[in-house]
Amino acid sequence: MSATNRTAMSFYSEHCSYLPAMLGWFFFSACLSIYNTKVFGDTHYAFPYPLFLTSIHFMIQWTVSVIITDCFPQTFGRE
């Protein structure tokens, strides 16, 4: 293997390990945007309390993050 290939492999193994998490974040962010359009849009459900629903989303995200960091402390840096 040439030095260029080793450098490229080193770069990918070091910097692309977070790629699946990043792609997951983008995917779920897009899903949440579509969901918000349906819930808050005038032509769909027209939910009247956006701050309340956003607070619930934040609490769910925080809870899931705590559970994940507790279950996988080596991966997510929780000691």
FIROSE-124764 format. One record per residue (C-alpha): residue in one letter; x, y, z. Coordinates in steps of 0.2 Angstrom, whole numbers, plus 5000, padded with zeros to 4 digits. Layout:
N
AXYZ...
//
This chain:
79
M500050005000S500750174995A500950315007T499550414999N498350265002R498850255020T498650435022A496950425014M496350275025S497050365040F496050515036Y494450425033S494550315048E494950465059H493650595052C492250485045S491850385060Y490450515064L489750515047P488350385051A487750495066M487850655056L486750575042G485550505055W485450685062F485050755045F483750625041F482850645058S482950835056A482150825039C480750715046L480450835060S480350975048I479050885038Y478150835054N478051015060T477451075043K475950955045V475650995063F475851185062G475251215045D473651305042T473051165029H473351025040Y473151005059A473451195064F474051145082P473951315091Y475351285104P477051275095L478051325111F477251185121L477551055107T479351115105S479651095124I478950915123H480150875108F481650955118M481250845134I481150685123Q482750725114W483650755131T482950595139V483550495124S485250575125V485450535143I484850355140I486050335126T487550405135D487150295150C487050145140F488650175129P489850275140Q491350225131T490650275114F489850445120G491150505133R490150485148E491150425163
//
